[in-house]
Amino acid sequence: MEYKKIAEDDGLATYALIFADGDEAAAELLRFAKETGVNGASITGVGAASSATVGWFDFAAKAYEPNRVDEQVEVLSLLGDIASLEDGSPQVHAHVTLAKRGGAAIGGHLMELHVAPTLELIVTESPTHLRKRSIPGLPVATIRLAESG
């Protein structure tokens, strides 16, 4: 993955992230957040992938149920955010909608996405640095506006 700052206004940056064939997007997004220090941003993107795992959150089981896709798909949309956890480390939370051959769609929480041939994302920093707090007993953290600033 390559990234470049494409705009800056009052210290807030917009980045273009271009993923190459074979990149694993979830891990690379987290690497980007760590390297740049972005901790309050929105993510949008499109592209294609050779395989993916998306999660469906089973609230009763308090766990993500993985759905594996082992075929070439179009990434119709990838949407999400980057925020900081209590310890200051960044967390990427993204959802993805994928189209299979013939147009059938599958989507969910982005767990893993193997790019083929490209994925193009725009990351836009927000004026407020977002903070997340873990929810006891759940494998998720949610944005806490009172703690953000």
C-alpha positions in Angstrom: 0.0 0.0 0.0 1.1 3.5 -0.8 -0.4 6.6 0.7 -0.1 10.3 0.1 -1.5 13.4 1.8 -3.5 15.0 -1.0 -5.0 18.0 1.0 -4.5 19.9 4.2 -6.6 22.6 5.8 -5.9 24.0 9.3 -3.8 20.9 10.1 -6.4 18.4 9.0 -5.3 16.1 6.3 -6.9 14.1 3.5 -5.0 11.0 2.3 -5.3 8.8 -0.7 -4.4 5.2 0.0 -3.7 2.9 -3.0 -3.5 -0.8 -2.3 -1.7 -3.2 -4.7 -2.5 -6.7 -5.8 -2.0 -9.1 -2.8 -2.1 -6.4 0.0 -4.2 -7.3 3.0 -6.3 -4.2 3.5 -7.3 -4.5 7.2 -3.7 -4.8 8.4 -2.4 -2.1 6.0 -5.1 0.3 7.2 -4.0 -0.2 10.8 -0.4 0.3 9.7 -1.3 3.6 8.0 -3.1 4.8 11.2 -0.1 4.0 13.4 2.4 5.6 11.0 0.5 8.8 10.5 -1.0 9.3 13.9 -4.4 9.8 12.4 -6.9 9.2 15.3 -10.1 10.8 14.1 -11.1 10.1 10.5 -13.6 8.7 8.1 -12.7 6.2 5.4 -14.4 5.6 2.0 -13.3 3.4 -0.9 -13.8 1.1 -3.8 -11.8 -1.6 -5.6 -11.6 -5.4 -6.0 -10.4 -8.4 -4.0 -9.5 -12.0 -4.5 -10.9 -13.1 -1.1 -12.3 -11.6 2.0 -13.6 -12.3 5.4 -16.5 -10.2 6.7 -18.1 -10.5 10.1 -21.7 -10.5 11.2 -22.0 -9.5 14.9 -24.0 -12.1 16.8 -25.1 -10.0 19.9 -26.4 -13.1 21.7 -23.0 -14.9 21.3 -21.1 -11.6 21.8 -18.8 -12.5 18.9 -18.4 -11.9 15.2 -19.4 -14.7 13.0 -17.0 -14.8 10.1 -18.2 -15.2 6.5 -15.5 -16.2 4.2 -15.6 -15.2 0.5 -13.1 -17.2 -1.7 -13.6 -15.7 -5.1 -12.9 -12.5 -7.1 -15.3 -9.7 -5.9 -15.9 -6.1 -6.6 -15.6 -3.8 -3.5 -18.7 -1.8 -4.0 -18.0 0.3 -0.8 -15.7 0.3 2.1 -16.8 2.7 4.8 -15.4 3.2 8.3 -13.5 5.3 10.8 -10.3 5.5 12.7 -10.3 6.4 16.4 -8.1 6.0 19.4 -8.6 3.4 22.1 -8.2 4.2 25.8 -4.5 3.4 25.6 -4.0 5.8 22.7 -3.6 3.1 20.0 -5.6 3.5 16.8 -8.5 1.3 15.9 -9.9 0.9 12.4 -13.6 0.1 12.3 -14.8 -0.6 8.7 -17.6 -2.3 6.9 -17.5 -3.5 3.3 -20.0 -4.5 0.7 -18.8 -7.0 -1.9 -20.3 -8.0 -5.2 -19.8 -11.6 -6.5 -20.0 -12.6 -10.2 -23.6 -12.1 -11.3 -24.2 -9.3 -8.8 -25.0 -11.1 -5.6 -23.8 -9.0 -2.6 -22.3 -9.9 0.7 -21.2 -7.4 3.4 -20.3 -6.9 7.0 -17.5 -5.9 9.4 -14.1 -5.9 7.6 -12.0 -8.7 9.0 -9.7 -9.4 6.1 -9.5 -8.4 2.5 -6.9 -9.5 -0.1 -6.7 -6.9 -2.8 -6.8 -7.9 -6.5 -5.9 -5.9 -8.4 -6.4 -2.6 -6.5 -8.3 -0.8 -3.7 -8.5 3.0 -3.6 -9.4 4.6 -0.2 -9.8 8.2 0.9 -9.1 8.9 4.6 -10.4 12.3 5.8 -9.3 13.6 9.2 -12.0 15.2 11.4 -11.4 18.3 13.5 -12.1 16.3 16.6 -9.8 13.4 17.7 -12.1 10.6 18.3 -11.8 8.3 21.4 -13.2 4.8 21.8 -13.9 2.8 24.9 -14.2 -0.9 25.1 -17.6 -2.3 26.1 -17.2 -4.8 28.9 -17.9 -8.4 27.8 -18.0 -7.5 24.1 -15.2 -7.5 21.4 -16.1 -4.0 20.3 -15.3 -0.4 21.3 -17.5 2.5 20.6 -16.8 6.2 20.1 -17.3 8.3 23.2 -18.1 11.8 22.3 -17.6 13.1 25.8 -14.1 11.7 25.8 -13.3 13.0 22.3 -11.7 16.4 21.7 
